Amino acid sequence: MAKINVFKLSPGRHDLPFDPYVQLSLSNFSQDSAGRVFLSPQLASEMEIDESVDDLMKQLEKARKKAKEYLKKAKGEVS
């Protein structure tokens, strides 16, 4: 099953200044011989579809929150 992560980048100590940013990434996924990336295992029922989509949505919501926190922190903003 796919796993969604947040990749963050901000200037380091000796880097030229740039605006910090985040990107959402797939850290785990399956792929077939044609190069198709799959976000779920094989789904054979409506319940399996619902569970898989619900899990992806939960991961995306967590990633949204984490990405916003990272970006706010990197930009020195106070919540």
N, C-alpha and C positions, 0 to 999 in steps of 0.2 A: 504494500500500500504506500502511496505517496506521503511524504512528510514535507511540510512547508516550514521554512526557516526565514529569518531576517538576516541579511548581510548588511553590515554597516561600515561606512568609511568616513573618516574625518581626518583633517590634517594632523600629522604627527609633529613631534617636537622640531624636526629639522626640515619639514616640508614647506613648500610655498603655500600661502593661504588659499583655500578653496571652500566653497559651501559644502558642509557635510551632507551626506545623503544615505539613504537606505534603499535596498532592493529586496523584494521577496524572491525566494529561490526554492526549488525542489531539492531537498537533500537526499531523498530516497524515492525511487520510482522503478517501475519495470518497463522493459522495452522489448519489442519483438524484432525479428530479423529484418523487417522492412524499416526499422528506425522509429516506429510509432511509440510514443511515450504514453504509458498508462497511469492513470491516477487512482485506479482501483483494481482489486482482483476481479475475476470473472463474476458477474452478477446475474443471477438466474431467477430472482423473484423481486416483486415490488418492495418487500421488506428489506432485502439486501441493498437495493438501489437507495432507498430512503436512508438506511444506516450509513452507507458510504458517503452520500452527499452531505448528510448531517455532520459526519466526522470532518469532511473537508471544510465545511462552513465554520465549524468550531475552530479548526486550525487557522483558518484565514482571519477569524475575529481575534484570536490570540496574537497572530502575527501583526494585525493592524495596531493593536494596543502596544505591543512591544516596539514596533517600528516608530510609532509616535513618541514613546518614551525615550528611545535612543536619540531620535532627532532633536527633541526638546533639550535633552541633556547635552548633546554635542553642540548645540547652538547657545548653550548657557542660559536657557530660559528657565524661569521658575514657575512651577505649577501652582 
